[in-house]
Amino acid sequence: MESVTVFCRLMTPTAFALVRIDLQTPDWAIQAALSVKTTAAPIETWLPFLRMLANDAARSAEEAAERAGRRVSCKKGCGACCRQLVAISLVEARALAKLVADMPEPRQAEIRRRFTEALDRIAGSGVLGRDFSVGEEFDESPLIETEQQRLGAAWFGLGVACPFLENESCSIHDSRPLVCREYQVTSPSDVCAKLYREPVERVEMSVHLGQSLARATAKIAAVSVAMIPLVMALQWPADIDVALSRRHDPIGMLKILLGEIGDWRVE
């Protein structure tokens, strides 16, 4: 089990509390001292902390794979994974929508055009309305067995790139979703373009922080635990936006988040 000690100042508040946490998961552990604002804040306040956790967890998983003789093959310029069905939490989707809204023109217009084009291609394909409980077209592939895999294979087959993909690399690397930080493979990078046709050897992780955030958000903001495709991040029902913008006690939110990740203690 890996152990990481960090000090994280999430913001520069006038009133804050120093909170020490001890978080244990099957794969890694972290002891952290966090300078936390004591006034109410929205859930996305904790995104920087979760991104740091995802980075550290991915690094720990990569080191464990290397000790087992498996080297991560992911590198800048191999963007096949950016054409998968990438499901993200509502909090991350809202953060991406704000990121786009803050972009200057003409950059913002270009990114919005890509989102619209991606959604039009997906809608035109009918993939979201299909019944994948059965799938004769996938019967010959031993790598496609479940309903979710059939949906994933059909989506991947469309070749719809993430709107933030440029020159086969992520253009918002520092703000990319948690699941993107966690996704690593040790099979040859060119095999990723043949997903569902050839085996892709992933670096498995026991904890997926995007899913943890989705569950915590459902408890904190009383919204659906469902995650949405990244390409739908700019489409926001007003009631969901209002729910996610509400402010809550930061330390109370932290405890709920940690409870969805592993065994924890807060002092």
N, C-alpha and C positions, 0 to 999 in steps of 0.2 A: 504494500500500500504506500502510495506517495503522500508526502506531507509538504504543504506550502504555507509559509507565513508571510502575510502582507499587511500593509497599512494603506487603507483606501479612504481618501477624503472625497466624498461624493459631490460635495459642493462647498462653497465658502459662506457658510451661514453666520448670522450674528448670534444665534442661539443654537448650540448643538450639544450632543452627548457622545461621549466616547464609549462605544459598544464593542465588547470582545465576543467573538463567536468561535465555536468549535464545531465543525461540520464533518461528519464521517459518512462515506459511501463505500460500497464494496470495492471500488477501484482506486479511490483517492481520498485524502483528508486535507482539510485546510483549517488553519488557525489564523484569524484575521482580527485586526483592530480597525473599526470603522468609525469615522467621524460623521455622525448622522444628524441632520437637521431635526429639531424637535417639533417644528410646526408641520401641519398637515401638508401632504404632497400627493400628486398622482402616482399611480402604480409604476409608470415608466421611469420614475426617479431611480428605480433599482436596475434599470437596463445596463448602465455602465458596470455595475458590480457583477451582474450575470454574465456579461461579455468577458470580463476578466476571468471568472470561474470557467467559462467555456474554453477560453484560450489555455488556461492552465491544465484543465482536464484533458484537452486534446494533446497537449504537449506530453503529459504523463502517459497517455495511451500510446503515443508514438514511440516514446522511450521504451515502454514495455514491449512493444512489437519488435523493436530493434534488438532488444535483449533476447528475443525468441528467434532471431535470425530473419525477421521480416522488415524490410525497409519501405517506408511510405514513399509512393511514387508520385504523389500530387505535386504539381509545380505550376508556376505562372505560365499561362498560355494553353493549358489543357482544360477547356471549358465544357466538356461533354456533360458533366454533372449539372451544369447550369441550364440544362434542357429537361431535367427531371421534374416531376411534380413535387415542388418544394412547398411543404405545408408549414406555415408559421403561426404563432400565437396572435391573438387580436391586438395585444399591446405592441408587439413588434410591427404589425401591419400599420397601426396608427402612427408609430414612430417613422416608418418609411414614408407614409403619406405626408407627414410634416416635413421630412427631409426634402421631398420633391417640391413641396410648396415653397420652401425657402431657397430653392435654386434660382439663380439669376436667369433672365432670358438671354439668348434663345435656348439655353441648355434645358430649362424646365419644359419648354414646349416640345423639344425633341424627346425627352424622357416620357412625357405624357403621350406623345404619338406612338412610341414603342409599346406602352401599356395597352393603348387602344387597339393597335394592330395585333398584339398577342391575344387579347380577349376576343377579337373578331375571328381569328383563326380557330381558336378553341371552340367558340360558339358554332362556327360553321361546320366543324368536324362532328358535332353532336356527341362528343365523348362524355360530357357531363350528364347527358340524359340517358346513356346506355345502361342496360342491366348487365353487370359483370359477375352476377352470381353464377352464370354459366358462360362459357366462352370457347366454343368449338374451334375458333380460329387460332387459339393458343394451345390446343391439345397436343401438338407435336413438340412443344417446348417443355423439357423437364424442369426448366428454371422458373416457370410460371404456373403456380399451383393455387394461389388464393385469389379472392375477389379483388383485394387491394393490389396485388401484383398485376392482375389483368388491367386494372385501371391505370396503374403506373406504366405498363408496357404500351398501352394505347396512347397515353399522353406523350411518352418519350418518342414514340414513332412519329408524332407530328413535327418534331424538331423545333418547337417553339422555344426560343432563347429567353432567358431572363432579361427584362428590359434594361438592367444595369450592366449587362455583359458587353464588353468592348474589347476587340482584338483577343477574344477568347480569355479575357481576364476580368475580374470584378472591378467595377469603377467606383464602388462604395465600400471598399475592403474593410475600413475601420468601423463601418456601420452595418456590416452584413449580418444576416440573421444568425441566431444561435446554432441552428441545425447545420448551417454552412460551415461554421467553425468546427463542428464536431465530425463532419464527414471526411474520412480519410480512407485511402485504399493502398494495398501493397501489391496488387496485380499490376502488370504493365499499364501505363497510362492510356495507351491506345485501345485497350480492351474496354475502357469506359464507354466508348462510342458504340460498343456492341452489347450494351446492357440488355439483359434478358435473353440474349442469344449465346453469350459466353460468360462463364463465371467471373464475377468481379469480387475480389477478396477485400472485404471491408475490415477496418479496425473497429471491432465492436466495443461499445460502451454500455455499461449497465444503467447509466443515468443519462437522460436526454433533457437538457435544461429548458428547451423550448416547450416540451410537453409539461414539465414541472411548472413553468410560468403560466401556461394555459390553465392548468388545474387551480393554481393559486389565484389567478385572476377571476375564475368562476366563483371562488369563495369570497374574495374581497369585493368585487364589483357586481356580483349577482348577474353575470352574463354567461352565455353558453361556453362550455369547455371546449367547444369545437375549434379547430384550427382551419385556416383558409389558405388556398393557393396564393403564393406570393404575387402572382400577376393580378390578383384581385385586391391588392392592398390600397388602391386609390378609391375603391367603392365603399362608401361608409354610410350605413343607416344612421339617421340622426340619433335614435335612442341609444345605440351602442356607443356612439361618440360621446354623448352626454355621460353615460355610465363610466366610461374610461377616463373622462376628464375630472371626475369627482376626486376630492382630496381625502386622504386617510392618514392615520397615525403611521409614520414611517417604521417605527420599531415593531408595531403590530403587524404591518405588512411583511417585514423581514421574517418574523417568526413563522408566518404562514408559508412564505416562500421556502424557508429552510425545511419546514415539515414536509414539503412536497419533494424535496431533494434527497434527504437522508436523515440520519440521527444527528441531533444538534443540541447545542447548549448556548445560551446567550447570557452574558454577565454585564 
